[in-house]
Amino acid sequence: MIASVIFLGEVGPMQIILVLAIILLLFGGKKIPELMKGLGSGVKEFKNAAKEDQTADKKDETKE
């Protein structure tokens, strides 16, 4: 946390708006929903995999 503040400085609303504007210019309005959909499905898959891993660990502990 401290290292990110040292290298990046404090992130304020103007910096966030600037980053969002650059993303909009790079990808365009049509690609952003597709990117967010892909990001959302990736997060969902990660959560499911983590949940499956936890249940597998619990099953292994009960067998021992």
The 8 nearest C-alpha neighbors of each residue, nearest first, counted from 0:
[[1, 3, 2, 4, 5, 6, 7, 8],
 [0, 2, 4, 3, 5, 6, 8, 7],
 [3, 1, 5, 4, 0, 6, 7, 8],
 [4, 2, 6, 0, 5, 1, 7, 8],
 [3, 5, 8, 1, 7, 2, 6, 9],
 [4, 6, 2, 3, 8, 7, 1, 9],
 [7, 5, 3, 4, 8, 2, 1, 9],
 [8, 6, 4, 3, 5, 9, 10, 2],
 [9, 7, 4, 5, 6, 10, 3, 11],
 [8, 10, 4, 11, 7, 5, 3, 14],
 [11, 9, 14, 8, 12, 15, 7, 13],
 [12, 10, 14, 13, 9, 15, 16, 8],
 [11, 13, 15, 14, 16, 10, 17, 18],
 [14, 12, 16, 15, 11, 17, 10, 18],
 [15, 13, 17, 16, 12, 11, 10, 18],
 [14, 16, 12, 18, 17, 13, 19, 11],
 [17, 15, 13, 19, 14, 18, 20, 12],
 [18, 16, 14, 20, 15, 19, 13, 21],
 [17, 19, 21, 15, 20, 16, 14, 22],
 [20, 18, 22, 16, 21, 17, 23, 15],
 [21, 19, 23, 17, 22, 18, 16, 24],
 [22, 20, 24, 18, 23, 19, 25, 17],
 [23, 21, 19, 25, 24, 20, 26, 18],
 [24, 22, 20, 27, 21, 26, 25, 19],
 [23, 25, 21, 22, 27, 26, 20, 28],
 [26, 24, 22, 23, 27, 21, 20, 28],
 [25, 27, 23, 30, 24, 22, 31, 28],
 [28, 26, 23, 24, 29, 30, 25, 31],
 [27, 29, 30, 31, 23, 26, 32, 24],
 [28, 30, 27, 31, 32, 33, 26, 34],
 [29, 31, 33, 32, 28, 26, 27, 34],
 [30, 32, 34, 33, 28, 29, 35, 26],
 [33, 31, 35, 34, 30, 36, 29, 28],
 [34, 32, 36, 30, 31, 35, 37, 29],
 [33, 35, 31, 37, 32, 36, 38, 30],
 [34, 36, 38, 32, 37, 33, 39, 31],
 [37, 35, 33, 39, 38, 34, 32, 40],
 [38, 36, 34, 40, 35, 39, 41, 33],
 [37, 39, 35, 41, 36, 40, 34, 42],
 [40, 38, 36, 42, 41, 37, 35, 43],
 [39, 41, 43, 37, 42, 38, 44, 36],
 [42, 40, 38, 44, 39, 43, 37, 45],
 [41, 43, 45, 39, 40, 44, 46, 38],
 [42, 44, 40, 46, 41, 45, 39, 47],
 [45, 43, 47, 41, 42, 46, 48, 40],
 [44, 46, 42, 48, 43, 47, 49, 41],
 [45, 47, 49, 43, 48, 44, 50, 42],
 [48, 46, 50, 44, 49, 45, 51, 43],
 [49, 47, 51, 45, 50, 46, 52, 44],
 [48, 50, 52, 46, 47, 51, 45, 53],
 [49, 51, 47, 53, 52, 48, 46, 54],
 [52, 50, 48, 54, 53, 49, 55, 47],
 [51, 53, 49, 55, 50, 54, 48, 56],
 [54, 52, 56, 50, 55, 51, 57, 49],
 [53, 55, 57, 51, 56, 52, 58, 50],
 [56, 54, 52, 58, 53, 57, 51, 59],
 [55, 57, 53, 59, 54, 58, 52, 60],
 [56, 58, 54, 60, 59, 55, 53, 61],
 [59, 57, 55, 61, 60, 56, 54, 62],
 [60, 58, 56, 62, 57, 61, 55, 63],
 [61, 59, 57, 58, 63, 62, 56, 55],
 [60, 62, 58, 59, 63, 57, 56, 55],
 [63, 61, 59, 60, 58, 57, 56, 55],
 [62, 60, 61, 59, 58, 57, 56, 55]]
